Amino acid sequence: MALLAALIAQLQLKKEQLRRLTVCAVNLGNLDGDFSQNRSLLEEPELTAKTWKGMLSDKFLEYRDVMAVQYDDISSVQLTLSRQMLSEKIAQIKLEIMALEASIAAERTRLAAIRAGKD
């Protein structure tokens, strides 16, 4: 009986983990879209030679270029990797849930057989 209770507790824990990871995956997908849409903000304000020139402007433009490279890295590499890792973890937990459900069913069958033998 204790084994059954432990298996049920593990199953509940895994279902909660799955729920949280699924919410996280949806939120990450939404944030990825927002992140990609806002890339154009790196180019604002537009700086013309009339309004912005000299060594300070060159340095600012260098920083802007570095930020664009880092922004693209986050968008194309890091967010993609994070989504992939989340998907893999979700798949793993689903397998664990199925295994726990099978173990619970087997334990219930075993306990029913023991009860039937006592009667």
N, C-alpha and C positions, 0 to 999 in steps of 0.2 A: 504494500500500500504506500509506503514511503517513497519507493521508486516512482510510482505513478504520479504522486504529488510533485516530486522533483522534476519529472519530465514535463508535466503541465506547466510548472513555473518557468522552466526553460523555454517552452513554446511561447508563453506569453511575453517573455523577455525578447525573444527573436522577432515576434510580430511587432512589438513596439519599436525595435531597432529598424525593422523594415519600413514601418510607417514614417519614422523620422528621416531615414535616408531617402525615401521617395519624395517627401516634402522638400528636402535639401536639393535633390536633383531638379525638381521643378523650379525652385527658386534660383538655382544656378543657371538654368536655361534662360530664365527671364532676365537675370542680371547680365548674362552674356549678350543678349540682344540689346539691352540698354548700353552696355559698354561699347559695342560695335557702332551703334548709332551716334554716340558722342565723340567718336574719333575726330570728326571735323572740327571740334572745338580746339584741337591743338593748333589749328591754323589761325585762330582768332586771338587778338585782333590782327587784321591784315596790315602789314607794315610796308609802307612805300618808301622810296628813297627820299621823297620830300619831307616826310615826317619822322624818319628814323634812319640815322646813318652814323657811321663812326665805329670805333672799337667796341663800345658797349652794345651796339646793335648786332655786330658780328657775333659777339659772345652769346647774346640772347638767341640768335638764330641757331647757333651750334647746340645750345641747350634744347631748343625746340626740336631739332633733328634727333638728338639723343632720346628725348621723350617719345618721339614718334616710333623709333625703333623698339623701345621698351614696351610701348603700348601695343604694338603689333605682336611682340613676343608673348605678352600676356594674353592677348586675344586669340592668337592662332595656336600657340603651343600650350601654355599653362592651363587655360580654361578647357581646352580640348582634353588634355591629360586628366584634369580633375573630373570632367564628365565621364570619361572612360573608367577611371578608378571607381567612381560612384556606381556605375552600371555593373562593373564586375563584383563589387561588394554586395549590391542588391541581388544579383544572380546567386552568389554564394549563400546569402542568408535564406533565399527562397529554397535552395537545396537543403539547407539545415532544417528549415521548417518542415519540409516534406519528410525528412528522416525522423524528426521528432514525432510527427504525426503517426508515422509507421511504428515507431517504438511504443507510442502510447496505445495504439490499437493492439499490438502484440502483448503488451503488459495487461491490458484489460482482458484479453482472451485468456491469458495465463491465470489471472485472478479468478475469472469465471470458471475455469476448469478446476481450480483448487476448491472453490465454493461448491461446485457440483459434486466433487469427490467426497466432501464432508457430509453432504446430505444423504 
